[in-house]
């Protein structure tokens, strides 16, 4: 189930030849609904201080994230774009373990 979610949500980077950091920033500037296909995590009570995107590059997933709230600590992290890359299967496994740990389902 988690793998299907990742496969569905992860799209190829929209700006060829542009760094992931610049792509992240460009998507935040766009207000036409096109960035929604890249959102990760989806907004919620614990993610209201972070903007993030998920991109596919073959079997590798790239995740960008940025803290934006003025009160974010440490303040040096505010506005900085962080990039993580992980194989899709590994992220799906981590998310599956998280679902089980939170009591939201089983791994079958």
N, C-alpha and C positions, 0 to 999 in steps of 0.2 A: 504494500500500500504506500509506504513512504517513497519507494523508488518511483512509483507512478507520479506522485506529486512533484518530485524533483524533475523528472523527465518532462512533465507538462509545463512547469514554471520556467525552467532554464532555457533561455533563448540566446542565440549567438549575439555577440556584441554589435550594437547598431552603427558604430562609427569605425569603419575599417582604418587601420593604421594609426589609431588614436590610443594613447595609454589608458589603462583601466581607471586611473585617477581622474583623467580629463573626461572620460566617458561618464563616470559617476557625476562629476560636476555639471556636465552638459545636460544629463537627464534631470537633474534637480532644477535646472533653469527652464525646462520645457513644461508647459502647463496645458497640454492638449490630450492627456490621457495615455499617451504612448509609453510613458515610463512605467506604468503599472505592471506590465508583463515582466519587468525585471525586479520588482520590489522584493526584498528579503531583509529582515522579517516584515511580515505584514504588521501594520500598526496595532498596538494593544497597550494595556496599562503598563507593561514593563518595557515597552520599546518606544515610548513617546519621546525619547531623547536621542534616538539614533535613526539615521537614514541609511538604508542599505540597498544594494542591488546584487543580483545573481546572474552570472553570464556563463554560457557553455563554450568550451573550446575542446571539441572532441569528447573524450571521456573525463576531461578535467573540468571542474567547476571553479569559477573565480567569484569571490564574494568581496564587495567593497562595503565599507561602513564608515560613518562619520557621526560624531557627537556634535550636536548643535546648540543645546540649551546653554544660556549664559551662565547658569549656576553649576554647570558640569565640573566635576573634579576628577583628575587634576586639570586645571585650566589650560595647560599646554596641549592637551589632547583635543580641545574644542576646535573644530574646523579642519582638523587633520584627517585625511582619508587613509584608512587602513585597508590593506589588500591581503586576502588569504586565498590560497589555491589548494584544492583537495580533490582527489579522485571521486567521481560520482558515487561509486559503490561504497566508498568509505563514509561519505556524508550520509548516505541512506542508512547505513548500519548505525551510525551515531544517533541519528534521529529516531530510528526504531528502538534503540536502547533507551532513549529519553522518554518515549511514549510509554514503554513498559515501566520505567522507574517512576513516572508520574501516575501510574495506575490507570492510564487511558486506553489500554489495550494489551494484547499479547503479541508475541513475535511469530505466531503461526501464520 
